[in-house]
Amino acid sequence: MANGLQLLEAHIEQKNDAVEAFVADAEKIKKAIDKGSVKGRSPVKLENDSFYKFTLLNQPLKVEGKEKALDLVSKLISAAYDEKDTDFRSVIENTYGGGASGSEGQQKAKRSYKRKVKLD
């Protein structure tokens, strides 16, 4: 009979940081399309009132129609969680910096602002 620690270890969920980062980006895109947030700093742009343009896995995508765009992003999220789809997972891990590093491939570089201090 297994002890408590062995039982616990047998059921620990293994997280893949690259997949989680991809899914977070995809969810932002999905939310923007669903809410119609397609202006300004949105990750999605609307072209000619019918084409949704966005970038996933460093690839520019253009999809006609809201329903098709939402369906595509949903299917890509599902595929990302499919451990058997090793080719797609490999692309995700290459783009987002590997499975365990936690670095996000599409995240923009953070700007640092220096505050000026007057010395009297």
N, C-alpha and C positions, 0 to 999 in steps of 0.2 A: 504494500500500500504506500502511495506517495504521501510525503509530508506536505504541510501547508505551503511552504515556499515553492516546492516543485509544482504544485497545483496552480499557484499564482503565476509562475513563470511560463507555464504552458499556455496561458491565455492572455498574455500581455499583447496588446495591439502594437504592431510595428508601424510607426509613422514614417512616411517618406517626405522629408521637408521640401523637396523639389515639386512633388505632386501637390502638396498643400499650397505652395506658393502659386503654382499654375491655377489651381482651383480658385484661389482667392482672386486672382486676376480675372478669370473667366466669370466668376460671380459678380464682380464689379461691372463687367461688360453686360452681363445678362440683366442686372438691375437697371443700368442706364437705358437699355433698349426697352425694357418693360415699362419704365416710368416716363420714357420719352425725353430723358435728359441727354440731349445730343448736341449741346452747344457749349461754348467756353472750354473749360478744362476737362470735359467729359472724355472718357476713353473711347467713345463712339461718336462718329459724325454721320449725319444724314445728308445724302447727296440726291438732288432732284426729287425730294420727298418720297423716295422709294428704296434707295440703296443704303444699307447700313455698312459703314466702313470702320474697321477696328483692327488692332494688331494682337495676335496671340502667337506665342512661340517665335517671336520676332518675325512673323510672317504677316504682311498686310492682307487682310481679307475684305471682300466686298460681297454682300449678300442682299438679294432683292427681297424685300418684304419683311415685316416685323416677325411674323410667325416662323418663317424659314430661318431668320437670324437667331431667334430664341431656341428653335429646335436644334440648330447646329451647335450652339454653345452648350446646351444641355447634353447632347450626345458626346461632345468632346469631354465634358466633365465626367460622364459615365465611363468613357474609354480610359480616362486617366486613372480611375480607381480599379480598372480591370488589370489585375496582376499578370494575366495571361497575355496581354497585349504588350509584349516586351519591346517591340519596335517603337511604338508610340511612347512608352515609358522612357526608352533610351533617348528619344528626342527631347522629352521634357527634362530629363536629368542633365542632358548636355546644355540646354538653354538656361536652366535655373541653377546650374552649378553643382550638380551631384545630389545624391539622396540624403546626405547627412550634414551638409555644410550649413544649410539654412540661408544661403545667400540667394537673393531673388534676381533672376536674369533680366527681367523687364523693368525692374524698379529704377526710376530715375535717380541720378546722383543727388544726394541731399546737399542743399546749399547751406553754407555756414555764413552767418552774419555776425560781423564783429561790431560791437558796441563801442562808440567813441566816448571816452571819459575825459572830462576836463579836469585838469589838475591846476589848482590855484596856488 
